[in-house]
């Protein structure tokens, strides 16, 4: 049974009334009331583009999330809370006044964003929530504060840190970073809210695990701090990557074959990304044994602050232009060299993209689009040749010669396109004998004023070309565009 103090505290939290409580930790400087006043509710109206009809406005929707004040007119939240946003509104706790906001910086690769409101005067005097100095300890207690679905009032859930890991972030479907698992409930709407120890933020709630009860994940301090430091110059430059794949070295026979003792540390380098930071330094078959002086175990882990994490965590905390020292074995000889980390934008072809209108070119009932993860997922690309080119885009250095893998995604019904539907889903290899390297180049070739009598389009992995009479292209384009309501035939 609750005593009077607990009763008042309980209903004050539910109804958003002021709570005069003690600090959350010994020596803490912020009370519950102060902390909760700086946690805001975010409403976002969205526009999600349609990759199957890229000429349309797309699908409109919306959602709810959480954010919190970290500086003068700076609200930290998740990127997925405000992705594809067309209108953002922030509500203070216990108020129905809506404050228009906008995105200052967004980092889709680590699912964080900074917002600002158009008029900050209503938030003057609210405390900025301090960020802790490091990752919380295993089994230590945390609490998640936010606005989950099911109500407009603040929600507080408690749990303990149950795992510290290096794993995928769902928002981009590509990136892996440090992650902290907690057994506090993190539900839709909690996203972007602070996870606290005492009066300090130790993480940002961002995703849950549907297959398990009361299992949530938060973005920890090192990722938050890196994002905040990255945007200090006014722009976000994204993460850098080592650019070297590796295998665990648990197998005693493999160690023996490599001339290593059974207790030797390190991992086997299986591939080196062309034009990546390690290109020209590491080679396939090297054994990577140290990174910045830290010994790498046979699983690829190093020790940081008493915890075992993947060696990638060293690179995670650095920026483009920073140095990383690598020690590796080659032919039994130990080598130590420094590499310079560089951006590698070509790799983003494998990540979900947001806030960007799909690129396309439409002519004579044929829809051409560049192959990226959004397109791959939308059309569920099944052609073996197209899948191989996409999967090996980086590994085989295809990105060096082909800016885009251009796919014929749809063939619309018309007398000119009869019997050509079977070519949908194939990657274009050439137009009139010219190798295709980008969507823009394809559009220029097909829209020339003077074309040969017939246009011949060839495809990767197919012996059947698509041949159309040039004189009929313009009329077919107008006819089919009018039927489909296409007012803009391209976005290059």
C-alpha positions as CSV (number, residue, x, y, z in Angstrom):
1,X,0.0,0.0,0.0
2,X,1.3,3.5,-0.9
3,X,1.9,6.1,1.8
4,X,0.7,9.6,1.3
5,X,4.0,10.8,-0.1
6,X,4.1,7.9,-2.7
7,X,0.4,8.6,-3.5
8,X,1.1,12.3,-4.3
9,X,4.2,11.5,-6.3
10,X,2.3,8.8,-8.3
11,X,-0.5,11.0,-9.4
12,X,1.7,14.0,-9.9
13,X,3.7,12.0,-12.5
14,X,0.5,10.8,-14.2
15,X,-1.2,14.2,-14.4
16,X,2.0,16.3,-15.1
17,X,1.8,18.3,-11.9
18,X,4.9,19.7,-10.2
19,X,6.7,17.3,-8.0
20,X,9.0,18.6,-5.3
21,X,11.4,15.6,-4.9
22,X,14.9,15.0,-3.8
23,X,17.8,14.8,-6.2
24,X,18.0,11.4,-8.0
25,X,21.4,10.7,-6.7
26,X,23.6,11.7,-3.8
27,X,25.4,14.9,-4.8
28,X,23.1,15.3,-7.9
29,X,22.2,18.8,-8.9
30,X,18.8,18.3,-10.6
31,X,15.6,17.2,-9.1
32,X,13.0,15.0,-10.7
33,X,10.9,18.1,-11.5
34,X,13.8,19.8,-13.3
35,X,14.7,16.7,-15.2
36,X,11.2,15.9,-16.4
37,X,10.5,19.6,-17.4
38,X,13.4,19.3,-19.9
39,X,12.0,16.1,-21.6
40,X,9.7,17.1,-24.5
41,X,7.1,15.3,-26.6
42,X,7.7,15.5,-30.3
43,X,5.0,15.2,-33.0
44,X,6.2,14.6,-36.5
45,X,4.2,14.7,-39.8
46,X,6.0,12.8,-42.4
47,X,6.1,12.2,-46.2
48,X,7.5,8.9,-47.3
49,X,8.4,8.7,-51.0
50,X,7.0,5.9,-53.2
51,X,9.8,4.1,-55.1
52,X,7.2,2.4,-57.3
53,X,5.6,5.7,-58.3
54,X,8.5,8.1,-57.8
55,X,6.8,11.0,-59.6
56,X,4.1,11.2,-56.9
57,X,4.2,13.0,-53.6
58,X,4.3,9.7,-51.7
59,X,2.5,8.6,-48.5
60,X,1.7,11.0,-45.7
61,X,1.8,9.9,-42.1
62,X,3.1,10.8,-38.7
63,X,4.3,9.7,-35.3
64,X,5.2,10.5,-31.8
65,X,8.6,10.6,-30.1
66,X,10.6,12.1,-27.3
67,X,13.5,14.5,-27.0
68,X,15.3,16.4,-24.3
69,X,17.1,19.7,-23.8
70,X,20.9,19.5,-24.0
71,X,21.8,23.1,-24.8
72,X,20.6,26.5,-25.8
73,X,17.7,25.7,-28.1
74,X,19.1,22.2,-28.7
75,X,16.9,19.2,-28.3
76,X,18.4,15.8,-28.8
77,X,16.3,12.9,-30.2
78,X,16.5,10.0,-32.6
79,X,16.9,10.4,-36.3
80,X,14.0,8.0,-36.9
81,X,11.7,10.2,-34.9
82,X,12.1,13.0,-37.4
83,X,13.0,11.2,-40.6
84,X,11.1,12.3,-43.7
85,X,9.6,15.1,-41.6
86,X,7.5,17.8,-43.2
87,X,6.3,19.3,-39.9
88,X,7.7,19.0,-36.4
89,X,6.0,20.1,-33.2
90,X,7.4,20.1,-29.7
91,X,5.3,20.1,-26.5
92,X,6.5,21.0,-23.0
93,X,5.5,18.7,-20.2
94,X,2.0,19.5,-18.9
95,X,1.3,22.0,-21.7
96,X,-0.9,21.8,-24.8
97,X,0.9,24.6,-26.6
98,X,2.6,23.4,-29.7
99,X,6.0,24.9,-30.7
100,X,7.1,24.5,-34.3
101,X,10.6,23.0,-34.6
102,X,13.1,22.1,-37.3
103,X,16.0,19.8,-37.8
104,X,19.5,21.3,-37.2
105,X,21.5,18.1,-37.7
106,X,20.5,14.5,-38.4
107,X,22.8,11.4,-38.4
108,X,21.0,8.4,-40.0
109,X,24.1,6.2,-39.5
110,X,23.8,6.5,-35.7
111,X,20.1,7.4,-35.3
112,X,20.5,10.8,-33.6
113,X,19.3,14.3,-34.4
114,X,19.4,17.8,-33.0
115,X,16.3,20.0,-33.2
116,X,15.6,23.7,-32.5
117,X,12.3,25.5,-32.0
118,X,11.4,28.7,-33.8
119,X,10.9,30.5,-30.5
120,X,12.9,29.4,-27.6
121,X,11.5,31.9,-25.1
122,X,9.1,29.4,-23.6
123,X,12.0,27.0,-22.7
124,X,14.2,29.7,-21.2
125,X,15.3,28.7,-17.7
126,X,14.9,24.9,-18.2
127,X,18.0,22.9,-17.3
128,X,20.1,21.2,-19.9
129,X,20.4,17.5,-19.1
130,X,24.0,16.6,-18.5
131,X,25.6,13.7,-20.4
132,X,27.5,11.2,-18.3
133,X,31.2,10.6,-18.8
134,X,31.0,6.9,-19.9
135,X,28.9,3.8,-20.4
136,X,27.0,2.6,-17.3
137,X,28.2,-0.6,-15.6
138,X,26.5,-3.9,-16.0
139,X,23.7,-4.5,-13.5
140,X,23.5,-0.8,-12.6
141,X,20.0,0.7,-12.5
142,X,18.7,3.1,-15.1
143,X,15.4,4.7,-15.9
144,X,13.9,5.6,-19.2
145,X,11.8,8.8,-19.5
146,X,9.5,9.5,-22.4
147,X,6.1,9.7,-24.1
148,X,5.3,6.1,-25.3
149,X,2.1,5.5,-27.2
150,X,-1.1,5.2,-25.2
151,X,-1.2,8.6,-23.6
152,X,0.0,12.1,-23.6
153,X,1.6,12.1,-20.1
154,X,5.2,11.4,-19.2
155,X,6.2,7.8,-18.6
156,X,9.0,6.5,-16.4
157,X,10.2,2.9,-16.5
158,X,13.1,1.4,-14.5
159,X,15.5,-1.5,-15.2
160,X,19.1,-2.5,-15.1
161,X,21.9,-2.6,-17.7
162,X,21.9,-6.2,-18.9
163,X,24.3,-6.2,-21.8
164,X,26.9,-4.0,-23.5
165,X,27.4,-5.0,-27.1
166,X,28.4,-3.9,-30.6
167,X,25.5,-4.6,-33.0
168,X,23.3,-3.3,-35.8
169,X,21.2,-0.1,-35.6
170,X,17.8,-0.8,-37.1
171,X,17.3,2.7,-38.6
172,X,19.8,2.4,-41.4
173,X,19.8,-1.4,-41.7
174,X,23.6,-1.1,-42.2
175,X,25.5,0.5,-39.4
176,X,26.8,-1.2,-36.3
177,X,27.8,0.7,-33.2
178,X,28.1,0.3,-29.4
179,X,24.7,-0.5,-27.9
180,X,23.5,-1.0,-24.3
181,X,20.6,-3.4,-23.5
182,X,18.4,-2.7,-20.6
183,X,15.4,-4.6,-19.1
184,X,13.3,-1.4,-18.9
185,X,10.3,-1.3,-21.3
186,X,11.1,0.9,-24.3
187,X,8.1,1.3,-26.5
188,X,7.2,3.3,-29.6
189,X,7.1,6.9,-28.5
190,X,9.9,6.4,-26.0
191,X,12.4,6.8,-28.9
192,X,14.7,9.8,-28.4
193,X,14.1,10.1,-24.7
194,X,16.8,10.1,-22.1
195,X,17.9,7.1,-20.1
196,X,19.2,8.3,-16.8
197,X,21.4,7.3,-13.9
198,X,20.9,9.8,-11.1
199,X,20.6,13.2,-12.9
200,X,22.9,12.3,-15.8
201,X,21.9,11.0,-19.3
202,X,23.7,7.6,-19.9
203,X,21.9,6.9,-23.2
204,X,19.1,7.7,-25.7
205,X,16.3,5.2,-25.9
206,X,15.9,4.1,-29.5
207,X,14.8,0.5,-30.2
208,X,13.2,-2.5,-28.6
209,X,13.2,-6.2,-29.1
210,X,9.8,-7.5,-30.2
211,X,10.6,-11.1,-29.5
212,X,11.3,-10.5,-25.8
213,X,9.4,-8.7,-23.0
214,X,11.0,-5.6,-21.3
215,X,14.1,-5.6,-23.5
216,X,15.1,-2.3,-24.9
217,X,18.2,-0.7,-26.2
218,X,19.8,2.7,-25.8
219,X,22.5,4.7,-27.7
220,X,25.3,5.0,-25.2
221,X,27.5,8.0,-24.3
222,X,30.4,7.4,-26.7
223,X,28.0,7.5,-29.7
224,X,26.2,10.6,-28.3
225,X,29.4,12.4,-27.7
226,X,30.8,11.7,-31.1
227,X,27.7,13.0,-32.8
228,X,27.7,16.2,-30.7
229,X,31.4,16.8,-31.5
230,X,30.9,16.1,-35.2
231,X,28.3,18.8,-35.6
232,X,30.2,21.4,-33.7
233,X,31.5,22.8,-37.1
234,X,27.9,23.2,-38.4
235,X,27.7,20.0,-40.4
236,X,27.6,16.2,-39.9
237,X,30.3,14.2,-41.6
238,X,29.3,10.6,-40.8
239,X,31.3,7.7,-39.4
240,X,34.4,6.4,-40.9
241,X,35.2,2.7,-41.3
242,X,38.4,0.5,-41.1
243,X,37.6,-1.0,-44.5
244,X,38.9,-4.5,-43.6
245,X,36.9,-7.7,-43.0
246,X,38.2,-10.4,-40.8
247,X,37.6,-14.0,-39.5
248,X,37.8,-15.2,-35.9
249,X,40.8,-17.3,-35.3
250,X,39.5,-20.0,-32.9
251,X,40.4,-23.0,-35.1
252,X,43.7,-24.6,-33.9
253,X,44.3,-26.1,-37.4
254,X,44.0,-22.6,-39.0
255,X,46.5,-21.2,-36.5
256,X,48.9,-24.0,-37.2
257,X,48.6,-23.5,-40.9
258,X,49.4,-19.8,-40.4
259,X,52.5,-20.7,-38.3
260,X,51.0,-19.3,-35.1
261,X,51.2,-20.7,-31.6
262,X,47.9,-22.0,-30.2
263,X,47.6,-19.1,-27.8
264,X,48.4,-16.4,-30.3
265,X,46.0,-13.4,-30.3
266,X,44.6,-11.8,-33.4
267,X,42.1,-12.2,-36.3
268,X,42.6,-13.2,-39.9
269,X,42.1,-10.4,-42.5
270,X,39.7,-11.8,-45.1
271,X,39.2,-8.8,-47.3
272,X,40.4,-5.2,-47.7
273,X,38.1,-2.6,-49.3
274,X,39.5,-0.9,-52.4
275,X,40.2,2.8,-51.8
276,X,39.5,2.2,-48.1
277,X,41.8,3.3,-45.2
278,X,43.6,-0.1,-45.2
279,X,44.1,-0.4,-49.0
280,X,47.8,-0.7,-49.6
281,X,48.6,-1.5,-46.0
282,X,46.7,-4.7,-45.0
283,X,46.4,-7.7,-47.3
284,X,44.2,-10.7,-47.3
285,X,45.8,-13.4,-45.1
286,X,47.4,-11.0,-42.7
287,X,46.7,-11.5,-39.0
288,X,45.7,-8.3,-37.2
289,X,47.0,-8.5,-33.6
290,X,46.7,-5.0,-32.2
291,X,44.9,-1.7,-32.9
292,X,46.2,1.5,-31.2
293,X,48.2,-0.7,-28.9
294,X,45.3,-2.8,-27.7
295,X,45.6,-6.5,-28.1
296,X,42.9,-8.1,-30.3
297,X,41.6,-11.5,-29.1
298,X,40.7,-14.3,-31.4
299,X,37.0,-13.1,-31.5
300,X,38.1,-9.6,-32.7
301,X,37.5,-8.0,-29.3
302,X,39.6,-5.5,-27.3
303,X,39.2,-4.2,-23.8
304,X,38.0,-0.6,-23.2
305,X,37.1,0.6,-19.6
306,X,37.1,-3.0,-18.3
307,X,34.6,-4.2,-21.0
308,X,35.2,-6.4,-24.0
309,X,34.1,-4.7,-27.2
310,X,34.8,-5.3,-30.9
311,X,37.9,-3.7,-32.2
312,X,35.7,-1.4,-34.4
313,X,35.0,0.6,-31.3
314,X,38.5,2.2,-31.6
315,X,37.5,3.5,-35.1
316,X,34.0,4.4,-33.9
317,X,35.4,7.2,-31.7
318,X,37.5,8.7,-34.4
319,X,36.9,11.1,-37.3
320,X,38.0,11.4,-40.9
321,X,41.7,12.4,-40.9
322,X,42.5,10.7,-37.6
323,X,45.2,8.1,-37.4
324,X,44.9,4.4,-36.3
325,X,47.9,2.3,-35.5
326,X,47.7,-1.3,-36.7
327,X,50.0,-4.2,-35.8
328,X,49.8,-7.3,-38.0
329,X,51.6,-10.5,-38.9
330,X,52.6,-11.2,-42.5
331,X,54.6,-14.3,-43.4
332,X,55.6,-14.6,-39.7
333,X,56.9,-11.0,-39.5
334,X,55.3,-8.4,-37.2
335,X,54.6,-5.0,-38.9
336,X,53.2,-1.8,-37.3
337,X,51.9,1.0,-39.5
338,X,49.5,3.9,-39.1
339,X,46.6,4.5,-41.4
340,X,44.5,7.6,-42.0
341,X,40.7,7.2,-41.7
342,X,38.8,8.5,-44.8
343,X,35.1,8.8,-45.6
344,X,33.7,6.1,-47.9
345,X,30.4,7.4,-49.3
346,X,30.0,4.5,-51.8
347,X,29.1,2.2,-48.9
348,X,25.9,4.1,-48.2
349,X,24.3,2.3,-51.2
350,X,23.6,-0.5,-48.7
351,X,21.9,1.8,-46.2
352,X,18.2,2.9,-46.0
353,X,18.0,6.5,-47.1
354,X,15.6,9.1,-45.8
355,X,14.6,12.7,-46.7
356,X,15.7,12.3,-50.3
357,X,13.3,12.1,-53.3
358,X,13.9,9.0,-55.4
359,X,15.9,9.4,-58.5
360,X,14.3,8.1,-61.7
361,X,14.0,8.5,-65.5
362,X,10.8,7.6,-67.4
363,X,10.5,7.2,-71.2
364,X,8.1,5.3,-73.5
365,X,6.6,3.2,-70.6
366,X,10.1,2.3,-69.2
367,X,11.0,3.3,-65.7
368,X,14.7,3.4,-64.9
369,X,16.1,3.8,-61.3
370,X,19.5,3.5,-59.6
371,X,19.9,0.4,-57.4
372,X,20.3,1.1,-53.7
373,X,18.9,-0.5,-50.6
374,X,15.5,1.4,-50.8
375,X,15.0,0.1,-54.3
376,X,16.3,-3.4,-53.5
377,X,13.8,-3.7,-50.6
378,X,10.9,-2.1,-52.5
379,X,11.0,-4.3,-55.6
380,X,12.5,-7.3,-53.8
381,X,15.1,-7.6,-56.6
382,X,15.3,-11.3,-57.5
383,X,17.4,-11.4,-60.7
384,X,20.6,-13.3,-59.9
385,X,22.8,-11.0,-62.0
386,X,21.4,-7.8,-60.4
387,X,21.7,-9.3,-56.9
388,X,25.3,-10.2,-57.6
389,X,26.3,-6.8,-58.9
390,X,24.6,-5.1,-55.9
391,X,26.1,-7.4,-53.3
392,X,29.6,-7.1,-54.8
393,X,29.4,-3.4,-55.6
394,X,32.1,-2.5,-53.1
395,X,34.0,-5.8,-52.8
396,X,34.8,-6.0,-56.5
397,X,35.4,-2.3,-56.9
398,X,32.3,-1.8,-59.2
399,X,31.8,1.6,-57.6
400,X,35.0,2.8,-59.2
401,X,33.6,2.6,-62.8
402,X,29.8,2.7,-62.2
403,X,28.4,5.6,-60.2
404,X,24.9,3.8,-60.5
405,X,23.7,0.4,-61.2
406,X,20.7,1.4,-63.3
407,X,17.7,-1.0,-63.2
408,X,14.7,-1.2,-65.5
409,X,12.2,-1.4,-62.6
410,X,8.9,-1.3,-64.5
411,X,7.5,-1.8,-68.0
412,X,4.1,-0.2,-68.3
413,X,1.4,-1.5,-70.7
414,X,1.4,-0.1,-74.2
415,X,1.6,-1.3,-77.7
416,X,5.2,-0.2,-77.9
417,X,6.3,-2.2,-74.8
418,X,4.4,-5.5,-75.6
419,X,6.4,-8.6,-74.6
420,X,9.1,-6.6,-72.8
421,X,7.8,-7.0,-69.2
422,X,10.1,-9.9,-68.5
423,X,13.0,-7.5,-68.6
424,X,11.9,-5.6,-65.5
425,X,14.3,-6.1,-62.7
426,X,17.4,-6.3,-64.8
427,X,20.5,-4.0,-64.6
428,X,21.2,-2.0,-67.8
429,X,24.6,-2.7,-69.3
430,X,24.5,-0.5,-72.4
431,X,22.4,1.8,-74.6
432,X,23.2,1.7,-78.3
433,X,26.6,0.1,-77.5
434,X,27.6,2.7,-74.9
435,X,28.3,1.2,-71.4
436,X,26.0,2.7,-68.8
437,X,27.7,4.1,-65.7
438,X,25.0,6.4,-64.2
439,X,21.3,7.2,-64.4
440,X,22.1,10.7,-65.7
441,X,24.2,9.3,-68.6
442,X,21.3,6.9,-69.5
443,X,18.8,9.8,-69.6
444,X,21.1,11.8,-71.8
445,X,21.6,9.0,-74.3
446,X,17.8,8.3,-74.5
447,X,16.8,11.9,-74.8
448,X,19.1,13.0,-77.6
449,X,17.5,15.0,-80.4
450,X,19.1,12.7,-83.0
451,X,18.9,9.0,-82.3
452,X,19.6,6.1,-84.6
453,X,16.6,4.4,-86.2
454,X,16.3,2.0,-83.3
455,X,17.3,2.2,-79.7
456,X,18.9,-0.9,-78.4
457,X,19.1,-1.4,-74.6
458,X,21.1,-4.4,-73.3
459,X,21.1,-5.9,-69.8
460,X,23.5,-7.7,-67.5
461,X,23.0,-11.4,-67.5
462,X,20.6,-11.4,-70.4
463,X,21.1,-12.1,-74.1
464,X,17.8,-10.5,-75.0
465,X,18.0,-6.8,-75.8
466,X,15.1,-4.3,-75.7
467,X,14.8,-2.7,-79.1
468,X,12.4,0.2,-79.8
469,X,11.8,2.4,-82.9
470,X,13.2,5.9,-82.0
471,X,10.5,7.7,-84.0
472,X,7.8,6.3,-81.7
473,X,9.4,7.1,-78.3
474,X,8.1,10.6,-77.9
475,X,4.5,9.8,-78.8
476,X,4.6,6.7,-76.5
477,X,6.0,8.8,-73.6
478,X,3.2,11.4,-73.9
479,X,0.6,8.7,-74.2
480,X,1.7,6.7,-71.2
481,X,2.6,9.7,-69.1
482,X,-0.9,11.1,-69.5
483,X,-2.4,7.7,-68.6
484,X,-0.3,7.4,-65.4
485,X,-0.5,11.0,-64.4
486,X,3.3,11.6,-64.8
487,X,3.9,15.3,-64.9
488,X,7.7,15.1,-64.4
489,X,9.5,12.4,-66.4
490,X,12.8,12.5,-64.4
491,X,14.5,13.3,-61.2
492,X,18.2,12.8,-61.8
